Amino acid sequence: MKSLFSFLLLAKGEALKITWPSREQVVRYTLIVLSVSAAVAVLLGTLDSFFGMLFKKIILGE
């Protein structure tokens, strides 16, 4: 029981050292993640369409 109590005290001490990002940083990082995700989605969609057309022309002979 003593080790559990000391663990909880250490955990609380470590939790107090956490520095949270500001609201502006969270908004900025969220916009970056959304932008990169959208760019990757567009890139993958374009490549999928291109290779789909290539497959139809070369393999299926359409």
NORKAJO-V408513 format. One record per backbone hydrogen bond with DSSP energy under -0.5 kcal/mol. CO is the residue of the C=O (numbers start at 0). NH is the residue of the N-H. E is the energy in kcal/mol with one decimal. If there is no record, write none. Layout:
BEGIN
co & nh & e
CO & NH & E
CO & NH & E
END
This chain:
BEGIN
co & nh & e
0 & 4 & -2.0
1 & 5 & -2.4
2 & 6 & -2.3
3 & 7 & -2.5
4 & 8 & -2.1
5 & 9 & -2.4
6 & 10 & -2.9
7 & 11 & -2.4
8 & 12 & -2.2
9 & 13 & -2.4
10 & 14 & -2.5
11 & 15 & -1.8
13 & 16 & -1.1
14 & 17 & -1.1
17 & 19 & -0.6
21 & 25 & -2.2
22 & 26 & -2.4
23 & 27 & -2.6
24 & 28 & -2.9
25 & 29 & -2.3
26 & 30 & -2.4
27 & 31 & -2.1
28 & 32 & -2.4
29 & 33 & -2.5
30 & 34 & -2.4
31 & 35 & -2.7
32 & 36 & -2.4
33 & 37 & -2.3
34 & 38 & -2.4
35 & 39 & -2.5
36 & 40 & -2.2
37 & 41 & -2.4
38 & 42 & -2.5
39 & 43 & -2.9
40 & 44 & -2.4
41 & 45 & -2.5
42 & 46 & -2.6
43 & 47 & -2.4
44 & 48 & -2.2
45 & 49 & -2.6
46 & 50 & -2.8
47 & 51 & -2.0
48 & 52 & -2.4
49 & 53 & -2.5
50 & 54 & -2.4
51 & 55 & -2.1
52 & 56 & -2.4
53 & 57 & -2.7
54 & 58 & -1.6
54 & 59 & -1.5
55 & 61 & -2.2
END
